[in-house]
Amino acid sequence: MKKWVWLTGGLLVCTGFVIGIVFWKIQKEVKKDDPEYIVQFMKENKGNKNVSVAIQYNRQSWVEQHTKEPLPLASTVKIIVAIAYAQQAADGHINPQQQVRLRELETFYIPKTDGGAHEAWLAQLNLNGKGSVPLSEVANGMITYSSNANTDYLMHVLGLQTINEVLTQLDVKGHELLYPIASALYIPIQLRDEKSLTNKETLTALKDMGMAEYRERALAIHENWLEKPLTKEEKAQAIKILNLDVQRVWSDRLIRASTSDYISILEKLNSKNYFTEDVHKYLDPVMEQLIQNPRNQGWLTHAGQKGGSTAFVLTQAAYAEDKEGNQTEIAFFANDLKTMEQIKLSTSMNSFQLKFLTDEKFRVRLQRELAE
């Protein structure tokens, strides 16, 4: 049992049967949870700057691969929003128990763009007809379920300028400034309609657009939605243009940082002495929902994580302290992934982390093999 639940005619008939077996074997292999796949992937990508890994064990650097390389964070960036939320709650600037109408969150929700995250969060709320939730639950949904709508709503409530000041406080100089994630999904259709472009011309214009303009558009869309939310029809039209090529541009332009930046952040979260007790009072329930599981409580003092993914990206940032006082921080960022790589990495990340935390022989071998 796992200790750590990281929340992730005859010929034709014969031919069809063979194809079915082959497909089943491929599917089984892809979905196989194998920590060794992560190890092998890191070894094979030592020279690849699109794969960045930083692992610390008891403040000792254990694995380092391209740790200074800025890569798209995907939803891992939501750690910064969670810190800003906790700081403002501790300072009394926001009330975590303030009720938030679900309709307000709907403003920032574009269906079929978050892997079902927002709908999964809503489904487990057991609202019984209620149309609102506490602000603290919005933050929980951002981290545990990775709702982009909740993230953009919190950016509105907390203020992007204040959120970005957290980066200065944390002294992560290589971390790009945050901007609204969900709102950026509307840029392609806005650009197409604004300039009367074909879909092909829209893709070219997106690729040619400077990052400053891209951010400005995302911010403007974010503000505009507050005044005039999209209709269901407008959201449906926005989804239609988001083919894989357009998604690639969106993915490539996501906020970037390095694993070196995030190891520094994870170290601060793990230490429990960088932020005040008041901040941890609000931060830990959001970041450390793993500890709600009784099996984890039996062997971990605390643990938190946030992962992220797109069709081309997989990121993971995790920290933990076990009952013996051993502290671990793991930051794993990979970009430009093939579909099979993305799926297999995602499937095996939990068991890799668990193996590293609990198996000393595995830790030693990992350090030795990646140092060769």
N, C-alpha and C positions, 0 to 999 in steps of 0.2 A: 504493500500500500504506500502511495506517495505521501510524504510528510507535508509537502508544500504545494498547495493548490493555487497556482498562479493563473490568476484569472487572465481566448484565444474555445418440295422434292428433297430428298435425303442429303444431297451434296450441299444445298443451300443451308439446310438445318445444321449440318456438320460444320460448315464454314462459319455460320453465325455463332455456333457453340464455341469454336476455337477463338474467334474474335472476342467473344464475351469473356473467355478465360484470360486472354491477353490483357483486355481492358481492366478486368478485376485485379490482375497482378500488378499492373501499372498503378492503378488507384491505391492498392494496398501499400505499394512501395512509397508513393508520394505521401500518403497519410501516416507513414510509419514514424513514431516518436522515437528519435534516435539521437542522443547527445553526441555520439561520435560523428554524426553528419556535420554538426557545427564545428567540431575540431578540424575535420578534414577540409571543410570550406575555408576556415581561417588559414590553414596551411597552404592550400592551393591559391589563395588570394593575397599572399604576403606582399607581392609587388603591385597590387591593384589599389590605387588611391580611392576607389569607390567603396572600399571596405575598411572601416576604421573601428578598432577595438581597443578599449582600455579596461583592464580589470585590476582591482586592488584587493589585497587580503591583509587585514590587520595593518593597514597603512603602508604596506609594501607593494610596490608595483609588480604585478604578476604577469600581465600580458600587455604589450604595447605594439599597435600596428597603425601607422598613419594617424596618430592621435591629434595632430594639429590640423588635419584636413577638414574644412567646413563641408558638411553634407546636409541634405534636406532632412529635417527632423520629423516631418509628419506630425502625428499627435503627441509625440514626446514633449513638444514645446509647451503643452498644457500644464506641465509642472510649474512653469513660470507664472501662469495665471492662477494656479492654486496657491502659490506663495503670496501673491498680491492679495488674493481673497482673504487668506488667514491674517495677513498684516493689517488689512483694513478692518477686519472683524475685531481683532485685538485692540485696535486704536479706537473703536467705537464709531468708525466712519460708515459702516454698514451693519445691518442687523441680520444675522444668519437665519433668524426665524421669520423674517419678513416674507409674506406670501407672494409668490410670483404666479401670475396667471399663465396657464399653458399656452394660451393664445399669443402671449408676448414671445414665447420661445418659438412658436410656429413661424413668426416673422422671419427668423433666420434659418429655417429648415427647408432644404431642397431635397425632396424624396429621391431615393435610389443613388445617393452620392456618398453615403457614409457606411456602406456595408450593413445597413440595418441597425446601426448603433442607437440612433435616437428612438426608433420604434421599440427596440429591445428594452431600453431604459423605461419608456412609458409603460410597457407591458407588465413590468415587475412592481410597479408602484402601488397596485391595489387601491386605486383612488375611490372606488365605490361612488362614482358620480361627481366627486369633487373636481373642480376646474383649476385648482392651484396647488402649489407645493412650496415648502420653505426654500429660501435661497440656498441653504446648506445642501439640500437635496439636488439642486441644480448643479452645484459644484461636484457632488458625488457622481452625478450622471456624466459630467465632463471627464472625470478621471477613470471611473470603473467601466463605464460603457462607451466612453470616447465620443460623446455627442458633440458634433461640430456646432450645432444650433445653440447648445448650452454654452459653449465656449464663446461664440460671438456675442451672446447675450451678456455674459459676464464681462466681456471687453467693454460693452456699453455701460454697465453698472459701475465697474471699477475705474474705467477711464484708461485708454491706451497709453497715455503719457505716464500715468502712475505705474502701470504694469511694466512699461519699458524702463522705468527708473530702478526696478528690481534688478535688472541686468547690471547696472552701475554698482548697486549695493553688493552684488555677488562677485563683482570684479571679473566678469567673463567678457573680456574685451573683444573676443572674436565672434560673439553671438550677435546675429542680425536682429534688428528691431522687429517686434511683432506687428502684424497687421491682421485684419479679419480674414479668417480662413474660408468660411462659407461664402462670404460676399464675393470673394475672388472668383468663385465658380460662375458668377453672372457676367463677368467681363467679356467672354467670347460673344454671347448673344447681344450684349450692349454694343460692342464694337461692330458686329455684323450689321445691326439695324441702323446704327448711327451713320455708318459710311456706305450703306447699301452694297455690302460685299457678298460674294458667294462664300460658301463654307470653306472652300480651298483658299480663297483670298483672305478669309478671316484667320485661318491657321497661320498663313505667312505673316500677316500683320501682328498677330500675337507673338510670334517668334522674334519679330523685329522690334517690338516694343521695349523701351528701356525699363529697368526695374523701378526707377523713380515714378514714372507714369503709371506703371502697373499697381504700385502701392497706393498712389493717389486715387486711382479708379476704385480700388477695393474699399478704401476709406469712404469715398463719396457714395458708393453704392450702399455701404453699411448705414450711413447717415440718412440716405434717401429712404431706405426701407423702414426706418423708424417713423417717418412721416407718411409714407405710402407703401405699405407692404405689397408684395407681389400677390396677384390672384393665383388660383390653382392653374388656370390656363397659361399664365405667364411662366409659372414654374415648370409646367409640362413642356413648353417651348424651349426653355433654357436647358432642360435635360437632353432634348433631342440633338443638340449641337455638341454635346460632350462625348464625342467618340474617343477612341484610344489615343489618337494623335493629339487631340486637344487636352485630354487628361495628362498626357506626358508633359506638356508645357506647364500646366498647373502644378504638377508634381515637382518639376525642376525648379519652379519659382517659390516653392515653399520656404519658410524661414530656415536658415542654416546655422549650424554651430558645429563644434568639434567634440569628439569624445573627451578630449582634455578638458573642455569647458564643463561638460556634464559630470565627469568624475569629480571635479571640484565642487559642483552643486550637490552631488550625492553624498560626498564626504561631509558637507555641512549639515545635510538632513540626517545623516546617520549618527553624527556626534552628539546631537541633542543639546549642544551648548552654544551653537552659533546663533540660532534664533531664540527669542525669549520664551519662557514657559507659556505666556499668554498666547503667543503666536502658535506654538505647538498644540495648544488646547483646541485650536480650530484647524490647524494644518494636518495633524495626525489622523483624525477621523476621515479626512478626505484622501490623503495619500496612502494610508496604511490599512485599507479595508481588508487586506489579506489576513490581518490578525483577528478579524471577526470569526474566522474559521477555527473551531476548537482544536483541530489537529495541529494547526500552526502555533497556537498558544502554548502547546506542550513543549515545544523545542526552540521557539523564537521569542526573543524579547521584543523586537519590533522588526517590521519589514515593509517596504513600499516599492512600487514600480509603476512605470508608465511606458507603454509601447506605442508604436505608430506604424502605419503601413499605407502604401498606395499600390497600384499595380506594378510599380517598379522599385519600391522602397520598403525596407524593413528596419525599424529602429527599436531599441530597448534600453531603458535606463532603470536599474534596480539597485536597491540597497537593503542590507539586513544585518542584524546582530543576533547571534544565537545565545542560548542560555549560558554558554561558557564564556561569553564576552567576545567571541570572534566576530569581527566586522568585515563585511564584503561590499564592494561597490562594482557594478558591472555596467559598462556603456558599450553598446554594439550598434553601429550604424552601417547600413549597406544600401547602395544606390545602383541604379542601372541593372537591376536583377532580371533574369529570365523568369518566366512564370513558374516553372518547376522549382527553381531555386527559392523564390519567394515563398511558395507554399511549404516546401520542406523545412526552410529556416523557421517559419512561423510555427509549424507543427512541433519542431524539436527544441525550441528555445526554452520552454518550461523545464523539460527534463535536463537540459544542459545546466541551467542555473541550479537546479536541485542537486545534481551530481557534484557540481563545484562546491556547493555549500556543505555537503555531507560526506564526501569521499576524499580523504587526504591523498590516497594514491592517485586518484584522478587529477587532483590539483597539481601534484608534483610532476606527473607525466605531461600534463598540458603545458606547464611552464617550460619544461625541458624541450619538448618537441617544437614549440613555437620559438624557442631561442636558437634552435639549430640553423 
